[in-house]
């Protein structure tokens, strides 16, 4: 039996991220982020196996063999069709089409790096947007297996590029993450960048937009700041995970462990939140 090692982090406070740093818009993870109940049974995912059966799982059940046993009722694989929001805001995300659902169990083995997206068509629509905002803070743990193409990790922009986004830029000469905050397209945009990334390496990406700054951190270390961010960002396009928010393109290829979205400036808490996450995942 696998004892759930992902219930909490040892990094200060209670170790439960949302108990120590409250106020998130949405929080998606396989570990428990709070001691406050967020739904009936405190389930973190709804999974689907290869014979078409769906079942919900708590964090403990993800890691104690229950999810793998469910996958083994079919061919040993399971996908995630619903990822529950632990913030208490009910921003649960669902992908009703089974081919578009990311893997969580493959070959009878729980995937160690979280939800695995195929880079072709798998993604989640979060069902909410940031509207017109003067600040947003996003923390996400992920890795990519493809350094050769552009890949969208998380997007909250509309078709004019208004909003915020994490976008991996991959090519023969570039392999870094861009954190973008734009209003009225690129004319009012403020982009920041990480150093060069490696394939199949898990990173914590932190992006905080707060006028006049737009800042990106990699594994808790500040990497770049643009001091010309717009006063506001504005978008009614829903946040998406694993794909562009306004088009079917730039799908994420790789794994995603955790996504935490705050509707405000978390600069004062950045070190603590990043510390909780990096301690927990051993980044």
Backbone bond lengths (Angstrom), bond angles and torsions (degrees), N, CA, C in turn:
res aa  C-N    CA-C-N  psi(-1)  N-CA   C-N-CA  omega(-1)  CA-C   N-CA-C  phi
1 X - - - 1.458 - - 1.520 109.60 -
2 X 1.328 116.51 137.38 1.451 121.32 177.02 1.517 108.84 -89.84
3 X 1.335 116.95 120.02 1.447 120.22 173.77 1.522 107.96 -77.17
4 X 1.324 116.83 131.81 1.458 121.12 -176.32 1.529 110.76 -63.03
5 X 1.333 118.32 108.75 1.454 120.06 179.71 1.520 112.34 -88.86
6 X 1.325 117.37 2.63 1.449 120.91 -169.93 1.525 112.92 -113.03
7 X 1.329 116.76 21.77 1.449 118.38 -178.15 1.519 111.05 -71.97
8 X 1.315 116.00 -45.78 1.455 118.78 179.66 1.512 110.50 -151.38
9 X 1.317 114.49 168.16 1.457 121.78 178.11 1.511 109.53 -104.51
10 X 1.313 116.06 155.02 1.447 120.35 178.74 1.515 112.55 -90.64
11 X 1.326 118.13 10.50 1.461 121.55 -172.30 1.521 112.24 -86.70
12 X 1.311 117.85 77.46 1.448 123.05 170.84 1.512 114.56 70.16
13 X 1.352 116.28 168.13 1.452 121.88 178.53 1.515 111.96 55.71
14 X 1.322 115.17 -144.47 1.466 119.99 177.56 1.526 111.13 -78.30
15 X 1.321 116.38 -21.07 1.460 120.86 -174.87 1.509 112.57 89.96
16 X 1.346 117.61 -15.49 1.458 121.25 175.78 1.530 107.61 -89.95
17 X 1.298 116.77 113.36 1.461 122.06 -166.49 1.522 112.76 -54.51
18 X 1.322 118.05 -47.50 1.459 120.30 -175.43 1.517 112.53 -76.66
19 X 1.318 118.32 -19.22 1.464 120.35 173.29 1.526 110.03 -74.28
20 X 1.327 116.07 -37.13 1.465 120.72 -179.04 1.527 112.56 -82.50
21 X 1.348 116.39 -29.18 1.465 121.06 -177.30 1.526 107.99 -135.03
22 X 1.318 115.97 84.64 1.459 122.47 -173.27 1.521 111.39 -80.09
23 X 1.336 115.04 170.14 1.455 121.21 171.45 1.506 116.34 99.79
24 X 1.330 118.68 11.32 1.468 120.88 179.98 1.522 111.00 -66.57
25 X 1.330 115.71 148.13 1.468 121.01 171.60 1.517 110.46 -74.12
26 X 1.344 115.15 -39.73 1.459 121.46 -178.79 1.519 108.54 -157.52
27 X 1.334 115.73 150.62 1.464 120.30 -178.20 1.518 108.68 -149.10
28 X 1.335 115.81 116.60 1.462 122.27 -177.06 1.522 109.20 -119.02
29 X 1.326 116.18 126.97 1.456 121.02 -178.60 1.519 108.51 -164.26
30 X 1.337 116.03 163.83 1.466 120.77 171.91 1.521 111.19 -92.03
31 X 1.336 117.53 -15.99 1.461 120.71 175.94 1.522 109.31 -90.79
32 X 1.330 117.48 164.48 1.451 121.75 173.68 1.516 108.54 -79.29
33 X 1.334 115.45 126.52 1.453 120.98 -178.97 1.521 112.76 -101.53
34 X 1.334 117.71 -8.85 1.454 121.89 -176.27 1.519 110.90 -154.34
35 X 1.315 115.91 154.35 1.475 121.33 174.19 1.523 110.87 -90.74
36 X 1.325 117.59 -5.83 1.454 122.38 176.53 1.521 109.51 -85.27
37 X 1.323 117.05 132.20 1.461 120.37 -177.63 1.527 110.51 -65.32
38 X 1.328 116.15 134.05 1.466 120.21 -179.18 1.527 112.26 -111.66
39 X 1.323 118.47 -15.13 1.459 121.53 172.39 1.525 108.07 -162.38
40 X 1.319 117.00 174.86 1.465 121.07 179.96 1.526 109.26 -64.08
41 X 1.319 116.61 119.21 1.447 121.20 179.49 1.515 114.30 84.96
42 X 1.333 116.94 -5.88 1.469 121.53 -178.74 1.527 112.05 52.79
43 X 1.332 115.28 47.92 1.461 119.22 178.24 1.527 109.46 -79.65
44 X 1.342 116.18 146.92 1.468 120.68 -178.45 1.517 112.81 -103.98
45 X 1.334 117.79 -28.43 1.463 120.29 177.88 1.523 110.91 -142.81
46 X 1.321 115.21 158.26 1.455 122.97 163.11 1.518 106.09 -113.66
47 X 1.323 116.21 123.38 1.462 121.32 -176.48 1.518 110.63 -110.53
48 X 1.328 114.95 160.16 1.465 122.29 177.57 1.517 108.05 -129.99
49 X 1.352 116.32 132.93 1.465 118.90 177.37 1.523 110.68 -98.52
50 X 1.315 117.05 -179.77 1.465 121.25 -171.02 1.522 113.48 -72.40
51 X 1.324 117.88 -14.02 1.467 119.73 176.96 1.521 111.51 -95.58
52 X 1.332 116.65 8.66 1.451 121.08 172.66 1.506 115.84 88.31
53 X 1.331 117.84 8.85 1.457 121.88 178.54 1.521 110.33 -86.31
54 X 1.335 116.75 139.95 1.456 122.04 177.14 1.522 110.68 -114.51
55 X 1.321 116.39 145.28 1.464 120.93 -179.92 1.526 108.90 -155.60
56 X 1.328 115.92 146.64 1.458 120.57 178.43 1.524 110.43 -94.86
57 X 1.359 115.02 153.49 1.463 121.14 -176.10 1.525 110.17 -139.50
58 X 1.325 115.94 136.83 1.450 121.10 170.32 1.521 109.03 -77.82
59 X 1.315 115.71 172.41 1.457 119.44 176.91 1.524 110.85 -59.00
60 X 1.322 116.83 -44.72 1.465 120.00 179.69 1.518 111.51 -60.35
61 X 1.341 116.85 -40.23 1.462 120.71 -177.67 1.523 112.52 -71.87
62 X 1.336 116.71 -25.16 1.469 119.15 174.42 1.518 110.08 -62.09
63 X 1.344 115.91 -38.92 1.460 120.33 -169.92 1.534 115.20 -103.47
64 X 1.341 118.08 -10.00 1.472 118.46 -176.65 1.517 114.14 -93.77
65 X 1.334 117.36 8.41 1.461 121.74 178.61 1.512 113.89 102.56
66 X 1.346 117.21 -11.21 1.468 119.96 -177.90 1.526 111.61 -65.42
67 X 1.319 117.36 -41.85 1.463 120.63 -179.94 1.526 110.95 -66.59
68 X 1.325 117.35 -41.76 1.467 120.62 178.47 1.529 110.25 -63.83
69 X 1.331 117.46 -41.11 1.475 120.74 178.14 1.524 110.73 -61.34
70 X 1.330 116.32 -38.06 1.460 121.07 176.59 1.530 110.51 -63.94
71 X 1.320 117.02 -42.52 1.468 120.81 178.24 1.520 110.74 -64.50
72 X 1.327 116.85 -35.80 1.458 121.34 -177.59 1.525 113.17 -70.88
73 X 1.334 117.79 -10.86 1.465 119.79 172.36 1.517 110.76 -65.18
74 X 1.326 115.78 -22.49 1.467 121.84 175.71 1.514 109.96 -111.87
75 X 1.332 116.56 -125.26 1.462 120.55 -176.30 1.527 113.07 -96.57
76 X 1.329 116.52 12.55 1.464 120.21 179.05 1.510 114.07 90.47
77 X 1.328 117.04 10.95 1.461 120.36 177.66 1.524 110.30 -118.51
78 X 1.331 115.45 154.75 1.461 121.16 174.67 1.516 108.39 -149.76
79 X 1.328 115.55 144.50 1.451 122.24 177.32 1.521 109.24 -115.70
80 X 1.325 116.00 164.91 1.466 121.54 178.24 1.518 108.85 -103.42
81 X 1.329 115.80 118.51 1.454 118.98 178.70 1.522 112.16 -102.41
82 X 1.339 116.51 -17.17 1.462 119.56 175.59 1.525 108.57 -144.38
83 X 1.336 115.49 131.04 1.469 121.64 177.11 1.523 105.64 -117.18
84 X 1.325 115.70 118.39 1.460 120.41 -171.10 1.525 112.11 -84.58
85 X 1.324 114.10 139.62 1.456 123.08 178.65 1.525 109.80 -80.74
86 X 1.324 117.53 121.65 1.457 122.11 -179.20 1.532 113.35 -91.68
87 X 1.342 117.69 2.33 1.459 120.05 -177.55 1.516 113.41 -74.80
88 X 1.347 117.19 -17.29 1.453 121.36 -175.00 1.512 113.27 93.19
89 X 1.334 117.36 -0.93 1.461 121.03 -178.89 1.524 113.43 -91.96
90 X 1.320 116.95 -4.55 1.463 120.19 177.02 1.504 114.82 72.86
91 X 1.333 117.36 21.33 1.461 120.19 179.38 1.528 111.06 -85.53
92 X 1.329 115.23 56.98 1.465 120.81 178.80 1.528 109.01 -69.77
93 X 1.328 116.10 144.26 1.458 119.48 -178.76 1.523 109.77 -112.67
94 X 1.315 115.19 140.12 1.464 120.35 -174.78 1.524 109.61 -135.09
95 X 1.325 114.06 142.53 1.458 121.83 170.86 1.528 105.79 -126.00
96 X 1.317 116.00 102.99 1.458 120.81 -172.55 1.519 113.36 -76.77
97 X 1.337 117.71 -22.41 1.464 120.89 -179.40 1.532 109.60 -86.62
98 X 1.317 117.60 117.30 1.467 120.67 -173.78 1.533 113.76 -59.94
99 X 1.347 121.19 -37.43 1.465 118.46 178.71 1.524 113.44 -65.51
100 X 1.328 116.75 -19.07 1.463 121.17 -177.54 1.523 112.85 -95.19
101 X 1.332 116.59 3.70 1.460 121.11 -177.90 1.529 110.97 -90.85
102 X 1.335 118.41 135.10 1.467 120.83 178.53 1.524 111.64 -71.46
103 X 1.327 115.89 151.81 1.460 122.50 178.61 1.520 111.49 -74.34
104 X 1.343 115.87 148.99 1.461 121.67 171.01 1.531 110.81 -128.28
105 X 1.347 116.72 -26.04 1.463 122.52 174.94 1.519 108.03 -131.44
106 X 1.328 117.44 133.27 1.464 121.69 178.82 1.521 109.34 -139.19
107 X 1.349 116.80 131.86 1.463 120.88 179.81 1.513 112.92 59.87
108 X 1.329 116.68 32.08 1.456 120.61 179.47 1.518 114.43 74.49
109 X 1.345 116.92 16.35 1.469 121.37 -178.24 1.529 109.49 -126.21
110 X 1.330 116.31 130.85 1.457 121.01 174.40 1.525 109.09 -66.57
111 X 1.329 117.20 127.94 1.457 120.65 -178.99 1.532 109.84 -69.51
112 X 1.317 116.16 126.33 1.461 121.35 -172.45 1.515 113.00 -72.11
113 X 1.335 117.92 -20.01 1.466 121.09 -172.32 1.517 113.16 -106.15
114 X 1.335 116.93 18.73 1.452 120.19 176.87 1.513 112.75 93.53
115 X 1.328 116.99 -146.24 1.453 122.81 -177.08 1.523 109.44 -83.17
116 X 1.332 116.28 130.92 1.453 121.33 -176.06 1.523 110.57 -104.56
117 X 1.356 115.79 120.13 1.456 123.65 -179.25 1.529 109.36 -101.62
118 X 1.340 116.91 138.65 1.462 120.74 -169.61 1.523 115.16 -85.32
119 X 1.341 117.92 -5.86 1.455 120.24 177.94 1.511 114.53 80.76
120 X 1.323 117.14 2.56 1.465 121.28 -175.94 1.522 113.01 -115.84
121 X 1.338 116.49 -47.23 1.466 117.65 -174.74 1.531 114.53 -153.65
122 X 1.307 118.91 7.09 1.460 120.67 -174.48 1.528 111.24 -97.39
123 X 1.340 115.25 132.30 1.468 119.97 -177.38 1.524 109.84 -168.18
124 X 1.346 115.94 171.34 1.462 123.15 173.37 1.524 109.72 -126.56
125 X 1.325 115.80 140.53 1.460 123.09 167.71 1.520 106.58 -96.73
126 X 1.336 117.15 120.61 1.462 120.57 -174.90 1.529 113.18 -74.29
127 X 1.330 117.82 -17.33 1.453 120.09 175.41 1.515 115.33 80.89
128 X 1.336 118.37 6.47 1.460 121.12 175.84 1.523 108.70 -147.50
129 X 1.320 115.88 162.35 1.462 121.19 -179.75 1.523 109.55 -132.70
130 X 1.327 116.35 170.88 1.460 118.54 -178.57 1.519 112.50 -88.04
131 X 1.346 117.90 -6.07 1.453 119.80 -179.70 1.517 110.84 60.45
132 X 1.313 117.06 -144.66 1.460 122.02 173.90 1.518 107.71 -93.60
133 X 1.317 116.79 117.37 1.455 120.94 -170.99 1.517 111.27 -134.88
134 X 1.325 116.09 148.33 1.459 121.83 175.90 1.518 111.54 -98.86
135 X 1.341 117.77 -3.42 1.464 121.44 178.30 1.521 109.59 -164.68
136 X 1.329 115.90 149.16 1.464 123.99 172.10 1.524 107.34 -151.01
137 X 1.347 115.77 143.76 1.466 121.20 177.91 1.516 108.31 -133.22
138 X 1.341 116.55 129.15 1.461 120.63 -176.57 1.526 109.46 -133.27
139 X 1.327 114.75 134.18 1.458 123.09 179.24 1.521 107.07 -124.47
140 X 1.329 117.94 125.20 1.454 119.75 -179.23 1.524 111.42 -144.11
141 X 1.325 115.96 139.20 1.462 123.23 179.15 1.522 107.46 -107.61
142 X 1.336 116.25 122.18 1.461 119.39 -174.03 1.522 110.55 -159.99
143 X 1.318 114.80 167.78 1.458 122.12 172.66 1.526 108.78 -149.16
144 X 1.331 116.71 153.90 1.456 121.39 177.54 1.523 110.00 -120.99
145 X 1.316 115.59 148.24 1.465 121.16 176.03 1.519 111.45 -99.74
146 X 1.343 117.00 0.36 1.463 120.68 -174.53 1.520 109.91 -126.82
147 X 1.332 116.62 113.30 1.461 121.24 177.71 1.528 112.52 -98.60
148 X 1.327 116.89 4.26 1.462 120.21 -171.60 1.522 114.11 -101.35
149 X 1.345 117.64 -6.55 1.463 119.27 -175.29 1.519 110.29 -137.95
150 X 1.327 116.09 160.22 1.459 121.11 173.96 1.521 109.31 -72.11
151 X 1.338 116.03 134.87 1.454 121.33 -176.55 1.526 109.94 -136.27
152 X 1.351 117.12 127.89 1.447 121.13 -179.41 1.522 109.99 -90.26
153 X 1.331 116.14 120.11 1.460 121.32 177.40 1.519 111.00 -86.08
154 X 1.316 117.02 -53.23 1.464 122.05 178.24 1.509 108.20 -148.01
155 X 1.338 116.72 136.90 1.458 120.11 -174.69 1.520 110.40 -137.93
156 X 1.328 115.56 131.94 1.456 120.85 174.54 1.518 111.67 -127.84
157 X 1.344 116.65 25.89 1.464 121.72 -176.28 1.530 111.75 -98.18
158 X 1.335 114.72 161.97 1.458 119.66 171.31 1.529 109.31 -101.35
159 X 1.323 116.62 -171.45 1.455 120.35 -175.84 1.515 114.84 -67.23
160 X 1.348 117.97 -12.71 1.465 121.67 176.31 1.528 111.79 -95.62
161 X 1.327 116.62 9.51 1.460 123.19 -176.26 1.521 112.89 72.17
162 X 1.333 118.66 10.21 1.455 121.22 178.07 1.523 109.54 -73.18
163 X 1.333 116.73 128.77 1.456 121.28 179.66 1.512 111.09 126.74
164 X 1.332 116.71 -162.47 1.466 121.80 -179.80 1.524 109.79 -122.48
165 X 1.344 115.57 154.70 1.460 120.08 -178.08 1.514 110.72 -161.96
166 X 1.347 115.47 148.12 1.455 123.64 165.76 1.522 107.39 -102.93
167 X 1.336 116.68 121.13 1.456 120.93 -174.33 1.525 108.58 -134.34
168 X 1.340 116.45 118.90 1.459 119.68 175.44 1.520 109.44 -80.96
169 X 1.324 115.52 128.83 1.464 121.24 179.15 1.525 108.73 -103.86
170 X 1.311 115.95 111.24 1.455 120.71 -177.55 1.515 111.92 -120.81
171 X 1.322 115.57 131.43 1.468 120.90 177.22 1.519 107.29 -166.06
172 X 1.308 116.44 -171.90 1.464 120.32 179.00 1.522 111.45 -67.23
173 X 1.333 116.42 -20.58 1.467 119.59 -176.07 1.527 113.59 -120.98
174 X 1.319 118.75 -4.53 1.467 120.77 -175.77 1.526 110.44 -138.06
175 X 1.322 115.87 137.33 1.460 120.34 175.45 1.529 108.78 -154.62
176 X 1.338 115.62 65.58 1.450 120.71 -178.46 1.523 110.44 -135.99
177 X 1.334 116.36 164.10 1.458 121.89 178.39 1.515 109.41 -93.99
178 X 1.323 115.59 136.40 1.464 122.01 175.82 1.519 109.31 -108.66
179 X 1.329 117.20 131.72 1.458 123.10 171.73 1.520 106.34 -108.19
180 X 1.324 116.60 116.95 1.449 122.69 -170.21 1.521 110.97 -115.86
181 X 1.327 116.33 136.38 1.470 122.29 172.31 1.526 107.27 -132.85
182 X 1.332 116.48 114.37 1.457 120.87 -173.25 1.520 111.30 -130.78
183 X 1.332 114.99 148.76 1.458 123.02 168.55 1.520 107.17 -135.31
184 X 1.334 115.73 132.02 1.472 121.37 -177.99 1.523 111.81 59.09
185 X 1.325 115.74 41.56 1.448 120.17 176.77 1.516 112.99 76.95
186 X 1.308 115.92 -165.12 1.466 120.92 -172.31 1.521 113.31 -69.40
187 X 1.334 118.76 -15.79 1.457 120.16 -179.28 1.518 112.11 -64.58
188 X 1.319 117.43 -25.06 1.457 121.61 179.13 1.523 111.09 -118.59
189 X 1.321 116.69 23.39 1.454 120.42 -173.88 1.515 113.72 -86.28
190 X 1.335 114.72 156.59 1.463 121.87 175.64 1.518 107.47 -137.98
191 X 1.327 117.09 108.50 1.455 122.22 -177.41 1.524 110.37 -110.51
192 X 1.339 115.73 145.07 1.460 121.82 174.24 1.517 108.64 -132.23
193 X 1.346 116.71 162.51 1.455 119.87 -169.49 1.530 111.57 -140.87
194 X 1.332 115.91 148.01 1.456 121.61 170.89 1.526 109.30 -85.64
195 X 1.335 117.30 169.56 1.470 119.97 167.88 1.527 109.89 -68.88
196 X 1.303 115.58 179.83 1.460 122.02 178.61 1.523 110.98 -58.58
197 X 1.334 116.36 136.62 1.454 122.53 179.97 1.528 110.66 -104.19
198 X 1.320 115.94 165.05 1.463 122.15 176.12 1.513 109.74 -113.16
199 X 1.308 116.73 151.76 1.459 121.56 177.56 1.516 110.28 -71.93
200 X 1.343 115.20 145.25 1.467 123.25 174.09 1.524 112.50 59.32
201 X 1.322 116.18 32.22 1.459 122.57 173.90 1.524 107.68 -119.18
202 X 1.318 116.55 129.54 1.454 121.04 -177.83 1.528 110.36 -80.84
203 X 1.337 115.64 132.00 1.463 122.23 -179.81 1.525 109.80 -128.44
204 X 1.329 114.79 154.96 1.459 121.69 166.55 1.524 107.42 -101.59
205 X 1.336 115.89 119.02 1.460 121.97 176.12 1.521 108.80 -105.35
206 X 1.310 116.33 124.31 1.459 122.08 178.38 1.515 108.84 -120.93
207 X 1.330 116.54 126.48 1.451 121.71 176.77 1.511 110.00 -126.95
208 X 1.338 116.61 128.58 1.462 121.13 177.95 1.526 108.73 -128.66
209 X 1.340 114.25 120.94 1.460 121.61 172.88 1.513 108.22 -103.05
210 X 1.332 116.68 121.48 1.462 121.74 173.13 1.522 107.41 -153.02
211 X 1.306 116.33 119.88 1.460 121.14 -175.86 1.525 111.29 -50.31
212 X 1.343 120.24 131.08 1.468 126.16 2.35 1.520 113.01 -98.52
213 X 1.329 117.19 19.65 1.461 120.20 -172.28 1.524 112.65 -108.21
214 X 1.320 115.03 145.92 1.454 122.35 169.74 1.520 106.19 -131.02
215 X 1.341 117.80 116.81 1.461 121.18 -167.26 1.518 110.90 -129.72
216 X 1.331 115.72 141.90 1.462 121.35 177.30 1.520 109.31 -122.37
217 X 1.344 115.26 138.64 1.464 123.24 174.91 1.524 108.58 -118.60
218 X 1.320 116.56 147.25 1.457 122.73 174.05 1.523 107.71 -121.65
219 X 1.333 116.66 118.62 1.465 122.37 -179.03 1.527 111.50 53.18
220 X 1.332 115.88 39.19 1.453 121.35 176.06 1.502 115.62 85.42
221 X 1.330 118.17 -0.74 1.462 122.38 -178.43 1.534 109.21 -108.54
222 X 1.336 116.99 125.53 1.451 119.90 179.15 1.521 110.35 -65.41
223 X 1.337 115.86 129.64 1.456 121.01 -176.14 1.519 113.96 -111.94
224 X 1.340 117.65 -34.13 1.459 118.77 -174.83 1.520 109.17 -160.73
225 X 1.338 116.28 141.92 1.461 122.58 176.23 1.519 109.65 -133.27
226 X 1.317 116.13 132.73 1.450 122.30 172.07 1.530 106.60 -107.42
227 X 1.304 117.63 118.75 1.466 122.19 -174.21 1.521 112.92 -91.65
228 X 1.338 116.45 13.96 1.467 120.45 -179.14 1.528 111.59 -119.43
229 X 1.317 116.22 36.60 1.460 119.71 179.59 1.525 110.37 -68.28
230 X 1.334 117.84 150.28 1.470 120.28 178.58 1.528 111.27 -66.18
231 X 1.309 116.43 160.98 1.458 120.83 -179.82 1.526 111.27 -66.28
232 X 1.327 116.13 -32.08 1.458 121.36 178.36 1.524 109.18 -142.28
233 X 1.330 114.96 161.20 1.453 121.96 164.86 1.513 106.79 -118.44
234 X 1.308 117.46 153.90 1.451 119.62 -176.15 1.518 110.26 -147.59
235 X 1.334 116.00 121.73 1.464 120.60 176.84 1.519 110.02 -158.93
236 X 1.313 116.60 135.38 1.467 121.44 173.26 1.522 110.96 -103.44
237 X 1.354 116.06 10.11 1.460 120.92 175.26 1.517 109.08 -82.54
238 X 1.320 117.76 132.33 1.457 121.77 -177.12 1.527 111.61 -62.36
239 X 1.330 115.88 146.03 1.450 120.36 167.96 1.534 109.11 -58.77
240 X 1.312 116.57 140.03 1.457 121.29 171.42 1.522 109.22 -126.21
241 X 1.320 115.89 149.36 1.454 123.13 175.96 1.522 107.79 -114.63
242 X 1.334 116.73 120.77 1.457 120.92 176.35 1.504 115.88 96.18
243 X 1.367 116.96 3.01 1.458 119.83 -178.55 1.516 109.68 -164.39
244 X 1.335 116.45 159.00 1.456 120.38 172.35 1.525 110.08 -57.55
245 X 1.326 116.70 142.63 1.457 120.97 -177.29 1.521 112.94 -73.16
246 X 1.313 118.00 -27.04 1.463 120.54 -171.97 1.526 113.26 -116.73
247 X 1.340 118.22 3.45 1.460 119.98 177.84 1.519 109.42 -155.18
248 X 1.300 116.58 159.14 1.463 121.17 178.50 1.521 109.10 -88.69
249 X 1.313 115.38 78.39 1.451 119.72 -179.37 1.505 111.87 -157.85
250 X 1.333 116.06 168.93 1.464 123.70 176.35 1.526 111.98 55.06
251 X 1.321 117.12 46.48 1.462 121.31 -179.44 1.529 111.09 -66.15
252 X 1.337 116.14 146.53 1.456 121.62 178.50 1.522 110.50 -72.03
253 X 1.325 117.09 133.31 1.458 122.07 173.94 1.520 107.66 -116.84
254 X 1.316 115.07 107.16 1.458 120.40 -176.33 1.506 110.37 143.98
255 X 1.319 116.74 -159.33 1.453 122.00 -172.76 1.524 111.90 -115.27
256 X 1.334 114.68 153.66 1.461 122.43 176.01 1.526 107.98 -132.87
257 X 1.321 116.36 126.53 1.457 121.87 -179.05 1.530 112.54 -95.79
258 X 1.328 115.77 -39.96 1.460 118.46 -167.42 1.523 109.61 -158.64
259 X 1.353 116.08 141.19 1.459 122.05 175.23 1.518 107.99 -137.80
260 X 1.348 116.66 122.15 1.456 122.25 178.17 1.522 107.60 -122.97
261 X 1.332 117.36 125.31 1.459 122.64 -179.34 1.525 109.20 -118.73
262 X 1.329 116.52 127.27 1.462 122.77 174.75 1.527 108.93 -112.98
263 X 1.350 117.33 143.52 1.467 120.35 -177.71 1.524 113.14 -88.33
264 X 1.330 116.83 18.88 1.461 120.18 -174.49 1.529 110.09 -150.91
265 X 1.316 115.24 -173.32 1.458 122.34 -177.95 1.528 109.57 -86.57
266 X 1.334 116.65 113.78 1.458 122.08 -179.70 1.533 111.73 -104.55
267 X 1.334 117.25 25.37 1.459 119.53 -179.37 1.528 111.70 -56.73
268 X 1.321 117.00 -40.86 1.464 120.26 -178.77 1.518 112.25 -64.61
269 X 1.341 116.45 -26.75 1.465 121.09 -178.60 1.515 113.09 -103.41
270 X 1.333 117.13 -0.83 1.463 120.33 -173.39 1.522 112.41 -54.59
271 X 1.327 117.10 -46.72 1.464 120.02 -178.06 1.520 111.41 -61.61
272 X 1.324 117.07 -41.81 1.461 120.40 -179.82 1.513 113.18 -68.76
273 X 1.335 116.61 -42.95 1.466 120.22 179.18 1.517 110.24 -66.06
274 X 1.335 116.25 -47.14 1.460 119.79 178.15 1.524 110.58 -60.86
275 X 1.334 117.08 -39.15 1.466 120.21 179.16 1.513 112.70 -63.59
276 X 1.324 116.77 -40.62 1.461 120.84 177.10 1.517 110.14 -60.73
277 X 1.350 116.75 -45.72 1.460 121.09 -175.91 1.525 111.47 -71.04
278 X 1.330 117.65 -46.12 1.471 119.11 -177.33 1.522 111.62 -67.19
279 X 1.325 116.94 -35.39 1.475 119.91 176.45 1.518 110.33 -64.65
280 X 1.314 115.46 -44.41 1.455 120.19 -177.11 1.523 112.28 -63.26
281 X 1.325 116.92 -46.27 1.464 120.86 -175.20 1.526 113.21 -91.98
282 X 1.318 116.86 -2.02 1.467 119.44 178.98 1.507 113.16 67.41
283 X 1.337 116.04 32.96 1.471 121.18 -178.26 1.530 109.05 -82.91
